[in-house]
């Protein structure tokens, strides 16, 4: 059966798609309805009155476009009855989602969002545009910035298998404290029915405690404890992914296959062929025979400390280029100071970007650290050879929160033979122009 496609963006809409006019805080999609029709949209979902004036264009007026899309997605789920895997956690959601999809694709049609689609609108579009076959598995990342976000998502798209990766001090500005974060993340476990399965990171005490909130079966995975359902010894070495936390990504992917009844040999075959996503500890060739560790997708203190420890273990001259970590609330100063201390221990050259790191360096009274107000300034200094010139064997770690746009730094470090659009995150012209 051919299902219609839906788009909320006239820049990417294709002929034959339905256009959904979304009214947001900055843009009102209703203004672009004529553009969508000019580009070949066959239907329009709108909250306002609109007369297309063309008999071949179907116009559906609704009270709330997002709620309408969610309802359409729910109807698709009822029709095709896929298994739904829901993933949440403070860090590691997207890499876990990608690894799971890779493992499960060996036996199932897999529906997985493109990019950071983890809201009701994003998940509804993912389902409507991707769920077209029986026996499918949907791997859905469920994000939370406010209390109630997880409950909203799981009410709309109830998971059969729930994963919680970690509970860390991310989005403290909106949640207030880490206990509130843990409660919110645990809602994905409470959402399970009695036949559901919760796959939980045993090594995180707050995640481990979520077992009490599960009405169904619990599977614990652990990098350190052998007496759990899924210990690290299940995954053969050498690991295909970089970083100390990569074992959790691989264990979660294994758990997904295990929960859905896949054969162990098939799961392990898929795990050995895992590859890192763009911007997530991606090992790339750098200028003059150096090595770039591109970890620019995002940053938190926990993830940055992990990346620095990986850098410290690598041979050669080590260089750390780090951008501010955002949305840390009351833990902002402490988090940045911890990272600065680790950076000077892990790298011979430290380049820091942003006012938060500047404040930390001043507080700690450290010398010999290069500081830049933004990533453009650091990228320009590297291009001019003012900070360092790379030689064979040098290793450069580049990391920071999205708002710092540290991919600009990764691009100037990257081997010129590589096309940045092929290997680096956020290379869209609209983003690079900001």
Secondary structure, DSSP 8 states (H G I E B T S, - for coil): -----EES-TTT--TT-EEE--B-SS-BGGGGHHHHHHTT-SEEEESS------TT-EEEE-S-HHHHHHHHHHHHHHHH--EEEEEE-SS-HHHHHHHHHHHHTTTSEEEE-SSS--SHHHHHHHHHHH--STTEEEEEE---SSTTHHHHHHHHS--SEEEE----S-SHHHH-SHHHHHHHHTHHHHT--TT-EEEEETTSHHHHGGGGG-SSEEEEEESS-SSSSEEGGGS-SS-SS-STTHHHHHHHHHHHHHHTT--HHHHHHHHHT----TTSSEEEEBGGG-EEEEE-S---HHHHHHHHHHHHTSSS-EEEEEE-----GGGHHHHHHHHHHHHHHH-SEEEEESHHHHHHHHHHT--S-EEESSHHHHHHHHHTTSS----TT-EEEEE--GGG-THHHHHHHB-TTS-HHHHSS---HHHHT-
